[in-house]
Amino acid sequence: MIRKASFMTEKRKLRPQWWKCIIAFLLAFSLIPINIQAQTASVTLDRQQILLGEHVTLQLKIDNVSDEAQNVQTWFNVPDTGNHIEVLDRGKIDTIDLQNGQSAYIQRITITSFDSGHWAIPVIAPQMKNVSGDTISLPLNTVALQVLPVDVSQLKDFHPEKSILQVKYTDYTWLYISIGIIILALIIFLIIRWLKGRTGQISKRKEIMKGPPFEWAMQQITLLEKENLIEKGEGKLFFIRLDDICRIYFDERTQSHTLQSTSMEMIEDLRKYLIREKDRQALIKYTKLSTSVKFAKHLPAEEQGKEAINITKETITSIEKQVIELNKNNAH
């Protein structure tokens, strides 16, 4: 009986020690860091409200990407124009290394809008390949931009208000009629002259253009480049001839009447054929340089001549592709 009582006493003493071991094990297990995190995609704006034409930064981000296990199949897709939103600049995709051995990818895009209202920004979610090799589309939040109109009510009057002055009335009815007749005759004269010039330019254009417009334009640009006019000090003649080649092609291929239009009118007429913003900006840069040279405001360097050649070739190529695509769509 004494031994049994002693054994029971020792058994009771051991029970708290087992509980202590179990509790210590659970605490140690809970302190082990768990690095398994799901990949997340997010879209954020640095401002939720802007005035018409103001710039705002759109941030695209993917978190918790493991280089060994997952990789990005397709990045976010934000169209150049959509739902009253226009993309002005696309930054490069940056990679950020996180402390847990994973990575994050970030891209910043500058956008604007010229229409007042509350617009949801069109963003297509990215896709990733998981450990099993399956391609999944990451869940994505939606963001909206509030575009406010410009308040002109606080603007000051350019001229202060003055009292009404009493003047002697004179009837100039016949003078106005005479001036109107003179202006009408002048307008008719200018229209007739323009039509004659237009007919002459069209006939001249048909005489000098042989073959398809695209092949003719590329051939003429190549021949002009070989003449090395800028190296000979004839930069003005170089840009005049290059501008004529481009306008003849634009007029023939798009029927935009670019032979008589100004540089800004030409750019506006060709906007629907230049889908990408960088193509439109390149054409604007070329027309500014060409205008400054032709009006003796700037002497071009050899590098600027080569850049002008490259811009015109790329512009003509882009327009040719778009015209072909539009013709196919119209045919269907």
C-alpha positions in Angstrom: 0.0 0.0 0.0 2.9 2.3 0.8 4.5 1.6 -2.6 1.2 2.2 -4.4 0.7 5.5 -2.7 4.2 6.5 -3.5 3.7 5.6 -7.2 0.5 7.6 -7.4 2.2 10.6 -5.9 5.0 10.5 -8.5 2.5 10.1 -11.3 0.7 13.3 -10.1 4.0 15.1 -10.1 4.8 14.2 -13.8 1.4 15.4 -15.2 2.3 19.2 -15.0 5.6 18.5 -16.8 3.8 16.9 -19.8 1.4 19.8 -20.1 4.3 22.2 -20.0 6.0 20.3 -22.9 2.8 20.4 -25.0 2.3 24.1 -24.4 5.9 24.9 -25.3 5.7 22.9 -28.5 2.5 24.7 -29.6 4.1 28.1 -28.9 7.3 27.2 -30.8 5.2 26.0 -33.8 3.1 29.2 -33.8 6.3 31.3 -34.1 7.4 29.6 -37.3 6.9 32.1 -40.2 4.6 31.1 -43.0 5.7 32.6 -46.3 3.0 31.0 -48.5 1.1 34.0 -49.8 -1.2 34.2 -52.9 -0.3 36.5 -55.8 -2.4 39.7 -55.9 -3.0 42.2 -58.6 -4.0 45.8 -57.8 -4.8 49.0 -59.7 -4.5 52.4 -57.9 -4.6 56.1 -58.8 -2.5 58.8 -57.1 -5.6 61.1 -57.3 -9.3 60.3 -57.6 -10.3 63.7 -59.1 -8.8 65.9 -61.7 -9.8 68.9 -63.9 -10.2 68.6 -67.6 -6.8 67.7 -69.2 -4.9 67.3 -66.0 -2.5 64.3 -65.7 -2.9 61.5 -63.2 -0.7 58.4 -62.5 -2.2 54.9 -62.8 -0.2 52.3 -60.9 -0.4 48.6 -61.9 1.1 46.1 -59.4 1.5 42.3 -58.9 2.6 41.2 -55.4 4.1 37.9 -54.0 5.6 36.4 -57.2 8.1 33.6 -56.7 10.6 33.4 -59.6 11.1 29.7 -59.1 7.4 28.8 -59.0 5.4 31.3 -60.9 5.8 33.7 -63.8 3.7 36.4 -65.5 2.1 35.2 -68.8 0.4 38.5 -69.8 0.7 41.9 -68.2 -2.2 44.3 -67.5 -3.8 45.6 -70.7 -4.8 49.3 -70.7 -5.9 50.6 -74.2 -4.5 53.9 -75.5 -8.0 55.3 -75.6 -11.2 53.9 -73.9 -14.2 55.1 -71.9 -13.1 58.8 -72.2 -9.6 58.0 -70.9 -6.4 58.6 -72.9 -3.0 57.2 -72.2 -0.2 59.8 -72.4 2.9 57.8 -71.3 3.7 54.2 -70.3 6.5 53.7 -67.8 8.7 50.6 -67.8 7.8 47.6 -65.6 10.0 47.7 -62.4 10.9 44.6 -60.3 11.1 44.9 -56.5 12.6 42.2 -54.4 10.7 41.5 -51.2 12.1 40.3 -47.8 10.4 36.9 -48.0 12.3 35.9 -51.2 9.4 36.9 -53.5 9.1 39.8 -56.0 6.7 42.5 -56.9 6.2 44.1 -60.4 5.1 47.7 -60.8 4.2 49.9 -63.8 3.1 53.5 -63.8 1.0 55.0 -66.6 0.2 58.6 -67.1 -3.4 59.2 -68.2 -5.9 62.1 -68.7 -9.4 62.8 -69.8 -11.0 65.7 -71.7 -14.6 64.7 -70.9 -16.2 65.6 -67.5 -17.8 62.8 -65.6 -17.2 59.7 -63.5 -15.3 57.2 -65.7 -14.2 53.6 -64.9 -10.7 53.0 -66.2 -10.7 50.0 -68.5 -8.0 47.6 -67.3 -7.7 43.9 -68.3 -6.4 41.7 -65.5 -3.0 40.0 -65.9 -2.5 36.2 -66.2 0.0 34.0 -64.4 1.3 30.5 -64.5 1.1 28.7 -61.2 3.2 25.8 -59.9 1.0 23.2 -61.6 1.6 24.9 -65.0 -2.0 26.2 -65.2 -2.6 29.8 -66.4 -4.9 31.8 -64.1 -6.3 35.3 -64.3 -5.7 37.3 -61.1 -8.6 39.0 -59.4 -8.5 42.7 -60.0 -10.2 45.7 -58.3 -11.8 48.5 -60.3 -10.9 52.1 -60.2 -12.7 55.2 -61.4 -11.7 58.7 -62.1 -13.8 61.8 -61.5 -13.2 64.5 -64.1 -14.4 67.9 -63.1 -15.1 70.8 -65.5 -13.0 74.0 -65.3 -14.8 76.7 -63.3 -14.7 79.9 -65.2 -17.1 81.8 -63.0 -14.2 83.3 -60.9 -12.3 84.6 -63.9 -12.0 88.4 -64.1 -13.3 90.4 -67.1 -10.6 91.3 -69.5 -12.1 94.8 -69.9 -14.0 96.7 -67.1 -17.5 97.8 -67.6 -18.1 101.3 -69.0 -21.1 103.5 -69.4 -22.9 103.6 -72.7 -21.7 106.4 -75.0 -24.1 108.4 -77.1 -23.0 108.6 -80.7 -24.5 110.1 -83.8 -26.1 107.4 -86.0 -25.2 107.3 -89.7 -26.8 104.9 -92.1 -24.1 102.8 -93.8 -26.5 100.3 -95.5 -25.2 101.0 -99.0 -21.6 100.9 -97.8 -22.2 97.4 -96.2 -23.9 96.2 -99.4 -20.9 97.4 -101.5 -18.4 95.7 -99.2 -20.5 92.5 -99.2 -20.5 92.5 -103.1 -16.7 93.0 -103.1 -16.1 90.2 -100.6 -18.4 87.9 -102.5 -16.6 88.6 -105.7 -13.3 88.0 -104.0 -14.5 84.7 -102.6 -15.7 83.5 -106.0 -12.4 84.5 -107.5 -10.4 82.6 -104.9 -12.6 79.5 -105.3 -12.1 79.5 -109.0 -8.4 79.9 -108.6 -8.2 77.1 -106.0 -10.2 74.8 -108.2 -7.8 75.4 -111.2 -4.8 74.9 -108.9 -6.3 71.7 -107.5 -6.9 70.4 -111.0 -3.4 71.2 -112.0 -1.9 69.6 -108.9 -4.0 66.4 -109.4 -2.9 66.1 -113.0 0.7 66.8 -112.1 0.5 64.2 -109.3 -0.9 61.6 -111.6 1.9 62.3 -114.1 4.8 61.9 -111.6 3.3 59.0 -109.6 4.0 55.6 -111.2 2.8 52.4 -109.5 1.1 51.9 -106.2 1.3 55.0 -103.8 3.2 53.2 -101.1 5.9 51.8 -103.3 6.3 55.1 -105.1 6.6 57.1 -101.8 9.2 54.7 -100.4 11.2 54.8 -103.7 11.2 58.6 -103.8 12.3 58.9 -100.1 15.2 56.5 -100.8 16.3 58.5 -103.9 16.1 61.7 -101.9 18.2 60.2 -99.1 20.9 59.3 -101.6 21.2 62.9 -102.8 22.7 64.0 -99.4 21.2 67.4 -99.7 21.8 68.3 -96.0 25.5 67.6 -96.3 25.6 69.9 -99.4 24.0 72.7 -97.4 20.6 72.4 -99.0 18.6 71.4 -95.9 15.6 73.6 -96.9 15.3 71.9 -100.3 15.6 68.5 -98.6 12.6 69.2 -96.3 10.5 70.8 -99.1 10.9 67.7 -101.3 10.3 65.3 -98.4 7.2 67.1 -97.4 5.9 67.0 -101.0 6.4 63.3 -101.2 4.5 62.7 -97.9 1.6 65.0 -98.8 1.2 63.4 -102.3 1.1 60.0 -100.7 -1.3 61.1 -97.9 -3.6 62.8 -100.5 -3.6 59.8 -102.9 -4.0 57.1 -100.2 -6.4 58.7 -97.7 -8.2 61.3 -99.9 -7.6 63.9 -97.2 -6.7 66.8 -99.5 -3.4 67.2 -97.7 -1.8 69.1 -100.6 -3.7 72.2 -99.7 -4.0 71.8 -95.9 -1.8 73.2 -93.2 0.5 71.0 -91.0 -2.0 71.0 -88.2 -4.9 70.3 -90.5 -3.0 67.4 -92.1 -2.2 65.9 -88.6 -5.9 66.1 -87.7 -7.0 64.5 -90.9 -4.5 61.6 -90.4 -5.4 61.0 -86.8 -7.8 58.2 -87.6 -5.1 56.4 -89.5 -2.4 56.8 -86.8 -3.8 54.7 -84.0 -0.8 54.8 -81.6 -0.1 58.0 -79.7 3.6 57.7 -80.3 3.0 57.7 -84.1 1.0 60.9 -83.8 3.7 62.6 -81.7 6.4 61.5 -84.1 4.5 63.1 -87.0 4.0 66.3 -85.0 7.7 66.5 -84.2 8.6 66.1 -87.9 6.1 68.8 -89.1 7.5 71.3 -86.6 11.1 70.6 -87.7 10.1 70.8 -91.4 8.2 74.1 -90.9 11.1 75.7 -89.0 13.6 74.7 -91.8 11.4 75.8 -94.7 10.8 79.2 -93.2 14.6 79.6 -92.5 14.2 79.5 -88.8 16.5 76.5 -88.3 19.4 74.8 -90.1 19.1 71.1 -89.8 21.9 68.7 -88.8 22.6 65.5 -90.6 21.2 63.5 -87.7 17.9 65.4 -87.9 17.7 64.6 -91.6 18.1 60.9 -90.9 15.5 61.1 -88.1 13.0 62.8 -90.5 13.5 60.0 -93.0 12.8 57.4 -90.4 9.7 59.2 -89.1 8.2 59.6 -92.6 8.9 56.0 -93.5 7.3 54.7 -90.3 4.3 57.1 -90.7 3.7 56.0 -94.3 4.0 52.3 -93.3 1.5 52.8 -90.4 -1.0 54.6 -92.6 -0.7 52.0 -95.4 -1.5 49.2 -92.9 -4.4 51.0 -91.5 -5.9 51.8 -94.9 -5.6 48.2 -95.9 -7.3 47.1 -92.7 -10.1 49.7 -93.1 -10.7 48.5 -96.7 -11.0 44.9 -95.5 -13.5 45.9 -92.9 -15.6 47.9 -95.4 -15.5 44.9 -97.8 -17.1 42.7 -95.2 
